[in-house]
Amino acid sequence: SSGINAEYGELKSMTGKVRQVQSKLATIKTELDSLASEREKQKGELSVQERHVENVTTELATLKEKKDRRKEKLRLLQEESETIERTVREAKLSNLSNSNRKTELISE
């Protein structure tokens, strides 16, 4: 009888240890599930951030193109302005020259 009691006690002890291990395994599984869920969430956030970076990069490229076009327009306007200024100067000189000739003709 005492041998049976000893085996029963040992079986009971082993059953307790198995339950402890099962409990620990359940805890570990819960932690792993939580980590997997967190990882998926972070992957989603990373995907959102990557799209944001792509959008910002595209926007920067667009702004650079606009800036380049405006620079070119400004350069053309400056060229046109210089041409107009040169034409005005030449016209003034021509008028002055004609006026001087008239004065010379009148004084003769």
WOKA-V592200 format. One line per field, one symbol per residue. ss: DSSP state (2 for helix, 1 for strand, 0 for the rest). phi: phi as a letter, one per 40 degrees, with the letter a starting at -180 (. if undefined). A space follows every 10 residues. Layout:
# WOKA-V592200
ss->???
phi->???
This chain:
# WOKA-V592200
ss->0222222222 2222222222 2222222222 2222222222 2222222222 2222222222 2222222222 2222222222 2222222222 2222222222 22222220
phi->.ccccccccc cccccccccc cccccccccc cccccccccc cccccccccc cccccccccc cccccccccc cccccccccc cccccccccc cccccccccc cccccccc
